[in-house]
Amino acid sequence: MDIDTRLGILAVAETGSNAVQFFSIGNGTITLVPGALGTTSTINAPTGLSVNQANHTVAVVSPQDQLVEVFQIPDATGSLPAISGAPGVTYPKTISLPD
């Protein structure tokens, strides 16, 4: 798991569920982010992730599929914030890892 402190969003890789879930962190609270993207992003057996706070993305590792999937992090309402610094990039972005 990792946190985008600028958005106040926790990203959690759930290996057994083949999903990444996003939670809004408040003052003493944690709430599942609503919406299809906010609730889960599907990836096969994720084992780790890392948040890029500059462009509000999360890179998720799937060793089983030998890839890294990069998702945009939703805000607390489930909406996708505008991304600066990555013009022309569309998400999710799949990066295959060589054998």
Protein Blocks (a to p, Z undefined) as FASTA:
>chain_A
ZZdfknopacdddfknopacdddddehiacddedjklmpccdehiabdcddfklopacdd
dfknopadddddddfkopacddehiehiacdddddddZZ
